[in-house]
Amino acid sequence: MSWKNEVAELRRRRKLAEQMGGAEKVARQHARGKLDARARIKGLVDPGSFREIGKIAGKGSYGPDGELLDLAPSNLVFGRANIEGRPVVASADDFTVRGGAADAAIHRKFVACEQMAHTLKIPLIRMIDGTGGGGSVKTLEEIGATYVPATPGWGEIVKNLESVPVVALALGPTAGLGAARVVASHYSIMVKGLSQLFAAGPAVVEAIGEASDKESLGGSVIHTRNGVVDEEVASEAEAFARARRFLSYLPSHVGQHAPRTVCADPADRRDPALVDLVPREAKQVYSMRRLLGMVFDEGSVFEMGRMWGRALITAFARLDGRVVAVMASDPSFLGGSWEARSSEKAERFIKLADQFRLPVVHLVDNPGFMIGREAEMAGTIRYGVQAMNAIYKATVPLCCVVIRRAYGIAGSAMSNAEAFQYRFAWPSGDWGSLPIEGGIEVAYKSEIEAAADPLAHLEAIRARLNLVRSPFRTAEKFGIEDIIDPRETRPLLCEFADLAWRALGSD
């Protein structure tokens, strides 16, 4: 009455599933410089932590007596695993089985993978290779009919975006639904030269008379610069490391607090180089990224989306071990002016911080929205207003440090001016409705033209206004809450992080 025969059958089926699409197709995958689905999961998660679900699901081939001859596994591998000791759902499309096409897969398994994440309130990592859910024309002949398109399980994807951190790694050509699954995430990664992403691939695009190859149509150089994908890396191993690190800054689900780490960097550290960081000459630039490294916990700054919306730096960091979301102007790109992409980036990031209840630190050097015909054609003001709306709607604590410029509507979007402003300014602070340099000739046009020496009169007006623009004059009227020695920035930000996390219910 033993069940040993059935247990042996189970072991056999598991071994067949581990062969994936067969030795030849697996070798072809490796020859392309790509890991197979199982190797990818092994490289991503903590050693020995993966417990696969639905391993023997697939399509069996049977002999005349009902004996199993072979098993073609489904092309989605998923299960429960750990990353840094915290549980996650890890999944990988298996390109060796029909190129990962979902209509050659088991839809219920795909849905179960997504459901597992939001039901158990744990992060989800998708490793996508192939259509990853797109169609295969070959299937139409097999079923004898076509079908009205639908996306089984998309509602589960939406639920995950609202409830748990979702990371997507594009690890090969991804088209159609596969591409959509990459984008439907909180953090996405492409591997340079290995990953491509498109609504439809080159062969389909040729039908509209547009010739291209995979890389020129949808390579990482395109999609990590236009905001479709957050990150470009050099290898799959780097993609795994970036995914693991991203998750280390976030809670496992909405409603949970982000983990605090032990910090060896003193909260009262004062970097003496900060006092000389910002040049006195307004047109000279400085490194905002260097500033971030000087005020946040050593080695804790994790930037996302570096290659797009480049006037704005978005990152996670820690202050005395506590996680914060960081927005910072980059004066080395467009002078820090927000154009359409930077504004879109600001909106997406502040919404992410608010969703996962992360306090925000905003380091401001913003001369305003980008101006000119190209900026108008790009709809800059619409994207800018949407970013400002998101900042005003955010409910997490926000601390502003005005490093240098804050002009116009974009400058005013530094924080919600109708709420308590937890804000500091460096002595280099320079603000207003528009820069004095660009407004004197307009505001004083008739007076300058009537002067005996227009150029001398212009310089006299400029000298008077330069006295008025002193940040200390603003502080006298409590127009700015505090002006600080730049070297005090880290201790004051650590104090903010402590107060913010207490307000959020975690000390």
C-alpha positions in Angstrom: 0.0 0.0 0.0 3.0 2.3 -0.4 3.0 5.5 -2.6 6.6 5.1 -3.6 5.8 4.6 -7.2 3.9 7.9 -7.3 6.7 9.7 -5.5 9.1 8.3 -8.1 6.8 9.6 -10.8 6.8 13.0 -9.1 10.6 13.1 -9.1 10.7 12.1 -12.8 8.3 14.9 -13.8 10.3 17.4 -11.8 13.5 16.4 -13.6 11.7 16.7 -16.9 10.6 20.2 -16.0 14.1 21.1 -15.1 15.1 20.4 -18.7 13.0 23.4 -19.7 12.8 23.6 -23.5 15.4 20.9 -24.0 19.2 20.8 -24.1 19.4 22.3 -27.6 17.3 25.3 -26.8 18.9 25.9 -23.5 22.3 25.8 -25.2 21.0 28.3 -27.7 19.9 30.6 -24.9 23.3 30.5 -23.3 25.0 31.0 -26.7 23.2 34.4 -26.9 24.9 35.4 -23.7 21.8 34.9 -21.6 21.1 32.9 -18.5 18.2 30.5 -18.5 15.1 31.1 -16.3 16.2 28.8 -13.5 19.7 30.2 -13.4 18.3 33.7 -13.3 16.2 32.9 -10.2 19.2 31.3 -8.6 21.3 34.4 -9.3 18.6 36.8 -7.9 17.5 35.3 -4.6 19.1 34.2 -1.4 20.9 30.8 -1.8 18.6 27.8 -1.1 15.5 30.0 -0.5 13.5 29.3 -3.7 10.5 27.0 -3.4 8.9 26.6 -6.8 5.2 26.5 -7.3 3.6 24.6 -10.2 6.9 23.0 -11.3 5.3 20.1 -13.1 2.6 22.1 -14.8 2.9 21.8 -18.6 1.9 19.6 -21.4 2.5 15.8 -21.2 3.0 13.4 -24.0 1.6 9.9 -23.4 2.0 6.5 -24.9 -0.7 4.1 -25.9 -1.0 2.7 -22.4 -1.2 6.1 -20.8 2.5 6.2 -19.7 4.2 9.6 -19.7 6.7 9.9 -22.5 7.7 13.5 -22.1 6.7 16.7 -20.3 6.9 20.2 -21.9 6.9 22.5 -18.9 5.0 25.8 -18.9 7.2 28.8 -19.8 6.8 30.7 -16.5 8.9 29.6 -13.5 7.8 31.2 -10.2 7.7 30.6 -6.5 8.5 31.9 -3.0 12.0 33.0 -2.2 14.0 35.4 0.1 16.0 38.5 -0.7 18.2 39.6 2.2 16.1 37.3 4.4 12.7 38.9 3.4 10.1 36.9 1.4 9.4 37.7 -2.2 7.7 36.2 -5.2 10.4 35.5 -7.8 9.4 34.7 -11.4 11.1 34.2 -14.7 9.8 33.7 -18.3 11.4 30.7 -19.9 12.4 31.8 -23.4 13.4 28.2 -24.3 9.7 27.2 -24.3 8.1 28.8 -27.3 9.9 32.1 -26.8 8.0 32.8 -23.6 4.7 33.4 -25.5 1.8 33.4 -23.0 -0.7 31.8 -25.4 1.6 28.8 -25.3 1.6 28.9 -21.5 -0.8 28.2 -18.7 -2.8 31.4 -17.9 -3.8 30.2 -14.5 -0.1 29.9 -13.4 0.6 33.4 -14.7 -2.4 34.8 -12.7 -1.4 32.8 -9.6 2.0 34.3 -9.6 0.6 37.8 -9.6 -2.1 36.9 -7.0 0.5 35.5 -4.6 2.3 38.8 -4.3 -0.7 41.0 -3.2 -2.5 38.2 -1.3 0.6 37.5 0.9 1.8 41.2 0.8 5.3 40.5 -0.5 7.3 42.1 -3.3 7.2 40.7 -6.8 10.1 40.4 -9.2 9.4 39.6 -12.9 12.2 38.5 -15.1 10.9 38.9 -18.6 12.4 37.4 -21.8 10.4 37.2 -25.0 6.8 38.2 -25.6 6.2 37.2 -21.9 2.5 37.2 -22.5 2.3 38.3 -26.1 0.7 36.1 -28.8 2.1 33.5 -31.2 0.6 33.3 -34.7 1.3 29.6 -34.6 -1.3 29.2 -31.9 -4.1 30.4 -34.1 -3.6 27.4 -36.5 -3.6 25.1 -33.5 -6.9 26.4 -32.0 -8.5 26.8 -35.5 -9.7 30.4 -34.8 -8.5 33.8 -33.9 -9.7 35.7 -30.8 -10.7 39.1 -29.5 -7.6 40.3 -27.5 -7.8 40.2 -23.8 -5.2 40.1 -21.0 -6.1 37.5 -18.4 -4.7 38.5 -15.0 -4.1 42.2 -15.8 -6.3 43.1 -12.9 -3.9 41.3 -10.6 -1.0 43.4 -12.1 -3.0 46.5 -11.2 -3.6 45.3 -7.6 0.2 44.6 -7.2 1.1 48.1 -8.4 -1.2 49.5 -5.6 -0.1 47.2 -2.8 3.5 45.8 -3.1 6.8 46.8 -4.6 7.1 45.4 -8.2 10.4 45.1 -10.0 10.7 44.1 -13.6 13.9 43.0 -15.4 13.8 43.0 -19.2 16.4 40.3 -20.0 15.9 39.8 -23.7 13.7 41.0 -26.5 10.3 41.9 -24.9 7.3 42.7 -27.1 3.6 43.2 -26.7 2.4 42.1 -23.3 5.9 41.3 -22.2 6.8 44.9 -22.7 3.7 46.0 -20.9 4.7 43.8 -17.9 8.1 45.5 -17.8 6.5 49.0 -17.7 3.8 48.0 -15.1 6.3 48.1 -12.3 7.8 50.5 -9.7 11.3 49.8 -10.9 12.5 48.5 -14.2 15.9 47.4 -15.6 17.3 46.7 -19.1 20.7 45.1 -19.9 22.6 47.0 -22.5 22.9 45.1 -25.7 20.9 42.2 -24.4 17.4 43.7 -23.8 15.1 45.3 -26.2 11.5 46.5 -25.6 8.8 47.4 -28.2 5.1 47.3 -28.8 5.9 45.1 -31.8 9.2 43.8 -33.1 11.1 44.7 -36.3 9.4 42.0 -38.4 5.9 43.4 -37.6 7.1 47.0 -38.0 8.3 46.3 -41.5 4.7 45.9 -42.5 4.3 49.7 -42.1 7.3 50.3 -44.3 9.8 51.0 -41.5 12.9 48.9 -41.5 14.9 48.5 -38.3 16.7 45.9 -36.1 15.9 45.1 -32.5 18.4 47.4 -30.9 17.6 50.5 -33.0 13.9 50.0 -32.5 13.8 49.3 -28.8 17.3 49.1 -27.2 18.1 50.3 -23.7 19.7 53.5 -25.2 16.2 54.5 -26.2 14.0 53.4 -23.3 16.2 54.4 -20.4 16.4 57.9 -21.9 12.7 58.4 -22.6 11.5 57.3 -19.2 9.9 54.0 -20.2 12.5 52.0 -18.2 14.4 53.2 -15.1 17.8 51.6 -15.4 20.4 50.5 -17.9 23.0 48.0 -16.6 25.9 46.1 -18.2 25.0 42.5 -17.2 22.4 40.3 -15.8 24.3 40.0 -12.5 24.3 43.8 -12.2 20.5 43.7 -12.8 20.0 41.2 -10.0 22.1 43.3 -7.6 20.2 46.5 -8.5 16.9 44.8 -8.0 17.9 43.5 -4.6 19.2 46.9 -3.5 16.0 48.7 -4.7 13.9 46.4 -2.6 16.1 47.1 0.5 14.7 50.6 0.7 11.1 49.7 0.5 8.6 48.0 2.9 7.3 44.6 1.8 3.8 46.1 1.2 1.9 49.3 1.5 1.1 50.0 5.1 4.3 48.5 6.4 7.3 50.6 7.4 10.6 50.5 5.4 13.3 48.8 7.4 15.9 50.8 9.4 19.5 49.7 9.2 22.3 50.0 11.7 24.4 53.1 10.8 28.0 53.7 11.6 28.0 57.2 10.0 27.6 59.8 12.9 24.3 61.7 12.6 26.2 64.9 13.7 28.9 64.6 11.0 29.6 68.0 9.5 31.6 67.9 6.2 33.8 71.0 6.0 33.8 70.9 2.2 30.1 71.8 2.1 30.7 75.5 2.9 32.7 75.9 -0.4 30.6 73.6 -2.6 28.4 76.2 -4.3 30.3 78.7 -6.5 29.6 82.4 -5.9 29.4 82.9 -9.6 25.7 82.1 -10.5 26.6 80.6 -13.9 29.1 78.1 -12.5 27.9 74.6 -11.7 28.7 72.1 -9.0 28.1 68.4 -8.4 24.8 67.8 -6.7 25.7 64.1 -6.6 28.8 65.0 -4.6 26.5 66.9 -2.2 24.3 63.9 -1.8 27.3 61.7 -0.8 28.3 64.3 1.7 25.1 64.6 3.7 23.4 61.2 3.5 24.7 58.0 5.3 27.9 56.9 3.7 27.3 54.7 0.7 23.5 54.8 1.1 22.5 56.8 -2.0 20.7 54.7 -4.6 19.8 56.7 -7.7 17.0 55.5 -10.1 16.3 56.9 -13.5 19.6 58.6 -14.0 19.5 58.7 -17.8 16.2 60.4 -18.3 14.6 63.6 -16.9 18.2 64.5 -16.1 17.6 68.0 -14.6 16.2 66.1 -11.6 18.0 63.4 -9.5 15.7 60.9 -7.9 17.1 58.5 -5.3 16.6 56.6 -2.1 19.1 57.2 0.7 19.4 56.8 4.5 19.8 59.3 7.3 21.0 57.6 10.5 19.8 54.3 9.0 16.3 55.6 8.2 15.1 55.5 4.6 14.2 58.7 2.8 13.2 59.5 -0.8 15.4 62.1 -2.3 14.7 64.7 -5.1 17.5 66.9 -6.0 18.1 69.4 -8.8 21.1 68.8 -11.1 22.5 72.2 -12.1 24.9 70.4 -14.6 21.9 69.7 -16.9 19.8 72.6 -18.3 20.9 74.5 -15.3 18.5 72.4 -13.2 15.4 73.7 -15.1 12.5 71.4 -15.2 11.5 70.4 -18.7 8.7 68.0 -19.6 10.7 64.8 -18.7 12.0 66.1 -15.5 8.5 67.1 -14.4 7.1 63.7 -15.3 10.0 62.1 -13.3 9.2 64.3 -10.3 5.5 63.3 -10.4 6.2 59.6 -10.6 8.8 59.7 -7.9 6.8 61.7 -5.4 3.8 59.4 -5.9 6.0 56.4 -5.3 7.3 57.9 -2.1 3.9 58.7 -0.9 2.5 55.3 -1.7 5.1 53.5 0.3 5.2 56.2 3.1 8.7 57.4 2.7 9.6 60.8 4.0 11.0 63.1 1.2 14.1 65.3 1.2 14.1 67.8 -1.6 17.4 69.6 -2.4 16.5 72.6 -4.6 18.4 74.5 -7.2 15.7 75.2 -9.8 15.8 78.2 -12.0 12.2 77.5 -13.2 10.5 75.6 -16.0 12.5 75.3 -19.3 11.5 78.0 -21.7 11.6 78.4 -25.4 9.6 77.0 -28.4 10.9 73.4 -27.9 9.8 73.4 -24.3 6.4 74.7 -25.3 6.0 72.1 -28.0 6.8 69.4 -25.4 4.0 70.5 -23.1 6.3 71.4 -20.3 3.8 73.5 -18.3 1.3 70.6 -18.3 3.8 68.1 -17.0 5.1 70.7 -14.5 1.7 71.4 -13.1 1.1 67.7 -12.7 4.3 67.4 -10.8 3.3 70.3 -8.6 -0.1 68.7 -8.0 1.5 65.5 -6.9 3.8 67.4 -4.4 0.8 69.2 -3.0 -1.2 66.0 -2.6 1.6 64.0 -1.0 0.9 63.3 2.7 4.3 62.1 3.9 6.6 64.5 5.7 8.8 66.6 3.3 11.9 68.6 4.1 13.3 71.2 1.7 16.8 72.5 1.5 17.2 75.4 -0.9 20.8 75.1 -2.1 20.7 77.9 -4.6 18.0 79.0 -7.0 14.2 78.7 -6.7 12.4 80.7 -9.4 8.9 80.8 -10.7 6.2 78.1 -10.6 8.7 75.3 -10.8 10.7 76.8 -7.9 7.5 77.1 -5.9 6.9 73.3 -6.4 9.6 72.6 -4.0 7.0 71.7 -1.4 3.4 72.4 -0.4 3.4 76.0 0.6 -0.1 75.7 2.2 1.2 73.2 4.8 3.9 73.5 7.4 7.2 74.0 5.6 10.0 72.0 7.1 12.6 74.0 5.2 16.1 75.4 5.3 18.2 77.5 3.0 21.9 77.8 2.4 23.4 81.4 2.3 23.7 80.8 -1.5 19.9 80.9 -1.7 18.5 83.0 -4.6 14.8 83.1 -5.3 11.9 85.1 -6.8 9.2 85.1 -9.5 12.0 85.3 -12.1 15.8 85.9 -12.0 16.7 89.5 -11.5 19.2 89.3 -14.4 16.5 88.5 -16.9 13.9 90.9 -15.6 15.6 94.3 -15.1 15.5 95.4 -18.7 11.8 94.6 -18.9 10.7 96.1 -15.6 12.9 99.3 -15.9 12.8 99.6 -19.7 11.5 103.2 -19.9 13.6 104.4 -17.0 16.8 103.0 -18.5 16.0 104.4 -22.0 15.5 107.9 -20.5 18.8 107.9 -18.6 21.7 109.9 -19.8 23.9 106.8 -19.6 21.6 103.8 -20.0 24.4 101.2 -19.3 25.5 103.0 -16.1 21.9 103.4 -15.0 21.3 99.6 -15.6 24.3 98.8 -13.4 23.1 101.1 -10.6 19.7 99.4 -10.7 21.3 95.9 -10.6 23.5 96.9 -7.6 20.4 98.1 -5.7 18.5 94.9 -6.4 21.4 92.7 -5.5 21.1 94.1 -2.0 17.4 93.3 -1.9 17.9 89.8 -3.1 20.0 88.8 -0.1 18.5 85.7 1.6 18.9 87.4 4.9 16.3 90.1 3.8 13.9 87.2 3.1 14.6 85.6 6.5 13.9 89.0 8.2 10.3 88.7 7.0 10.1 85.0 7.7 9.9 84.3 4.0 12.3 81.5 4.6 12.2 79.6 7.8 15.9 79.2 8.5 19.2 80.0 6.9 21.9 77.5 7.9 25.6 76.9 7.7 25.8 74.2 4.9 27.9 72.1 7.2 24.8 71.7 9.5 22.8 70.0 6.7 23.4 66.4 7.6 22.6 66.8 11.4 19.5 68.7 10.6 18.3 66.2 8.0 19.0 63.4 10.4 16.8 65.2 12.9 14.1 65.6 10.3 14.2 61.9 9.5 13.8 61.0 13.1 10.8 63.3 13.5 9.3 62.2 10.2 9.4 58.5 11.0 8.0 59.2 14.4 5.1 61.0 12.7 4.6 58.0 10.5 4.4 55.8 13.5 7.8 54.3 13.6 10.7 55.4 15.8 
